[in-house]
Amino acid sequence: MKDEEQRLSEFIDRLNEEKKPDDVHGDSGELKELYSTVKLVRALKEPEMPASDFWEKLANSLGTSTKRKSRNEIYLPV
């Protein structure tokens, strides 16, 4: 039982780290059901939003500007 608890804990930790969990094909049916439940609960989590300066950093990394003169102006990267 301790081994199954440890495997479930490791599965949750991998999901929390935004990593793909280890292969679960050899695990018991009960453990696979718990994995499915954990995935469903994780899907209820609020999505992580980018930082407030994300768009500016993206533009800088692409060598472009995020500034526009008007809404009708066609935006072409410089």
ABEGO torsion letter per residue (X at the ends): XAAAAAAAAAAAAAAAAGBBBBBAAABBAAAAAAAAAAAAAAAABBBBBBBAAAAAAAAAAAGBBABBABAABBBBBX
